[in-house]
Every structure is written in structure tokens, then in C-alpha cells.
């Protein structure tokens, strides 16, 4: 690290759990974020600021006016732009020292596997089960840690699925691919700060996974009821009959 980097990341380097070696590890890390909406925005912005050296952003959607209530990586002038491209501009304005790759199209199975395999951690910030199951499958196949979050109305959840850990459950152990209807905030709504809270937790868990720091949410599901501001933690177990990870 040069002097400017040492100053930029000084408040993290001061932490004995991170120090110079940990910060360098973050700079050497590659994180894949799929979905640059309400969750992906704060995740990406905090990770960029924290010094994740390489980030790949995936989203085939365009910025709309209704997104701006919660998708803080985008501004009024970004309306009509691809979300991955818009977010890339925001991240580089926050930290020009990092490398950001924007993918503005959907990933088929082969490309998903390829992008996931190149990453140290994958972040699921999407809003539909089909994509979530596809991401999980690729993470299990490549043994890549997955940080998953979801928020709708005034309820949210976040967890870590780490195939590298023995007996760790995967996303499919939690939710079965039963063809259930997806709910999204475009139909049911979501309170703006809620996605910021969960996205921040996802960013924190990502750093912890990268640095093997403390105890992550692997094997646990953290639930938030924003109405009462109550957090609840539920233990998750590996499904021995899971068609994806067993």
C-alpha cells in the first residue's frame, strides 16, 4: 500500500483484527455482487469505501424514477442508464483506487459459474427466487461463500452460506424450489432504510468472510422486524436430502 491508501484505510488498519495485513487482503480480494438495486447499492458502496480491490457488478435492469427512493447508488441523472454501469460510476467516485467491472446482461448458467468461480465471495442482492437458486447452485458447485439478503415491506433477512465449511447448509436447504410466486417490492413496497440496514449487514459479513474474522452468519438466519426493531436469529441445518449441496 502507498501512503494515500494507508491514510484512506487508516481507521480500519487501526483495528487489531485487521491491521495492515488484513487491509491488504481486502485490496487483493474480488467480490461479485449480483443485483444493483436497494440491497446491492449499500453493499457495493460500503465495500468500495472499505477497499475491496476488485468488484464485479451484475444487473441487466435500467434505473427508473421509482428506484431512487432506496437504490442509493443511483441519482436523478442516472435514470435510463443500466444499473451496473451507473453503480460503477458511483463506486469509482467514492474510491478511484479500486477496479470495478460492470456486466449489464443476465448470466446464463455457464457464465454464472465462470463469474462465481473468479470471486472470493458472492453477494446475492437480487429480488427473485429463480436468480437466487441459480446463484446458490453456482456457489455450491464452485465452493464460493455466498452472502444472501432480502427485504420487503418492513421485514428482512440475511445469512451466509459457506460451502467451504463442513455441514454448512445452502440457500436451497432454506427455501425449496417449489414454483412459488415471487414477491417483490414493486408489488408490495419496502421501507427505504430497511434495505440500507440489510445491505450494510451483508457488506459487514462479506468482510468477515474475506478476513476469517469473528463469527459469521453461516448456519444462521438473521431476521429483522422493522416495525418493532427486533432482531431474531434462527439456526439453519444442512438438509441431507438437498438436491444441490448433499
N, C-alpha and C positions, 0 to 999 in steps of 0.2 A: 504493500500500500504506500502511496505517496503522502506527502504532508496534508494535502487537501482532503484526501479520503480519511486520514486519521482524525482530522478535525470534524468532518461531516458525521462520522460514526462514533465520535468520542463518548457520547452518553451511553451507547451500548457497550463499547470497549471497556468502560469503567466497571461494568458488571463482571464480577469474578467468574461467573458461569460462562461468559462469552469471551472476554479478553480479545487480544489481537488475533489469536489463532481461530477463535470462533467467528470473528468478523470476516477473516479471510476465507473461511469455509463457506460463509453466506455468499461472498463475492464469487466464489467458484461454483456455486450451485445453479441449477437450471430448474425452474418451476413452470409447469404447464397449467394455465387457467382456461377452463372451458366455460364460456358464458361471461359476457362483459356487461351484465345488467346491474340489478340492485345489489347482489352479493359480490359479483366479480369486481365491481368498481372499488369498494373499500379494500377488498383483499389485495388487488393489484397495486393500489396507491400506497398502502402501508408496506407491502413487500418491496416496492420500488424504493421507497424512502429508507427502508431498513438496510438496503444494499444487496438484495438478491441480484447476482451478477447477470443472469440471463433469464428472460421471461418470454414465454410464448403464449399469445392470447388468441383464442379461437371464438369467433362469433360470425354468423352469416347474416345477422339482422342489421337493420339501419336504425339510427337514432330518431325517435319521434318525440313530439312535444310532451306526451303523457309520460315519457320515461324520466323527464328531468326532475320530477318530484322526489326521486330516490336514487337514480343512477348518477352518482356524483362525479363520475369520471368524464361526463359529457356536459356540454354547455349549450346555450341557445344557438350559438353559431355552428354547432355540430349537427344540427337537425338535417337529416338526409344522408349523412355520412355513414359508412359502415362502422359498427361499434368497436370492432377490434382496431381499426385504423384510428378512430377518434381517441380511444383509450391509450393507444401507443403514444400519440402526441402529448397527452396529459402526463403520462409516466416519464417521458423524456424531459418534459418541462420541470418536473419535480426532481429528477436525478439524471442528468445527461451522461453520467458515468457508467450507466448500465446498458445492456443490449436487449432490445425488445423486438420480437418477431410477431407480426400480425398475420393471422390466417383468416381470410374473410369468406370462407366457404365451409360447408359441412364436411366432416371427415367420414369417409366410408370405413369399413372395418379394417382394411389393410393400413390405411393412412392413420387411423386412430391408434392401432397397435404400434406403428412406427413412431408417432409423436410421443406416445406414452413411454415407450422404451427409452427415448432420449432424455426424459425428465427424471429428476431426483424425487420430486413429489408432484402429484397431480391434484388440482383443486376442481371439484365439481361445484360450479356456481350456476347450474342450469335450472330450468323450471319444468321439466317434463320427465316422466319415468322412462320413456324409450331411450333417451340420451343417457340418463343416469345408469341404466342397466348396461348400455354399451360401454360406457366409461369404466364401470366396475369390472366388466369382463376383461377389458384390455389390461387393467391394473393387476388383476389376478394372474393373467397369462404372463405378464412381464415382471411380476413381483415388485410392483411400484406402489409405494404408500399413497393412499387416497384420502384427502380431506374433504368431507361432504357436508354441505349446509343447505338448509331450506327455510323459507319464511313465507307465511301467508296470513292474511288478516292481522291478528295480534299474537300469533303463535309461531314458534320457530324451533329448530333443532339443529344440532351439529354433532359430528362424530368423526373419528379417524379409523380407517380400515387399512391395516398394515399386513400385507401377505408375507412379509419377511419374518413376522413374529409367529411362533408356533401356536396353533389352535386359535388364531385370530379370525373372527368372523368377517365376512364380506358384506357388501351392501345387499346382495341377494338373500343373505341369511335373514336380513331385517325385513325386506319387502319382497314378496313373491311377484313374479311376472304373470299376473292373472288377467291382464287385459283391462284392468280397472281404469275408469276415466280419470284423466289428469285434471287437477285443479290448478289454475294459475291466477296471479294477481290481476290479470286483465278481466277475469270474470268475477272474482271475489274481493279484490282490493288488498292492500297491505299498507301498514303504517310506515312512513319513511324511515324513522330512526331505527326500526327493528332490523332492517337489512344491514344497516351500518353496524349494529351490535354483533350480529352473527358473522358478518364479513370480517370484522375485527378479530373475533374468536378464531375464525378459520386461518387468518394470517398468523396469529399467535401460535396456533397448533402446528402450522407449517414450519415455522422457525424452530419450534421444539423438536419436530421430527428430524429436520435437517441437522440439528446440533446434538441430537440424542439428549435433550435437556429435560430434566424433571420427569413428570408422568403425563403422557398424552391421553387423549380421549379414546385410544384404541381399546376396544372391548366395552365401551360405554357410549350411551346416547344421552347427550345433554339437551334437556328440553326447557324452553322459556315460555312462560305465560306473561305477556307484557301487560295485561290488564292488572295483574296483582304484583308484577315484577318478581315472580317466584321462579327459581331455577330448580329443576329436578333431574337427578342423574339415574339412569336405568342401565343395569348391566346387560351386555349382549353376549350371547353364546354362539359359537360356531354350530351351524346346522349340519349334522353328519350326513344328511341326505341332500345337501345343497348341490344342484347340478353344475354350479360354477366353480366352487372352491373345494369341494370334497371329493 
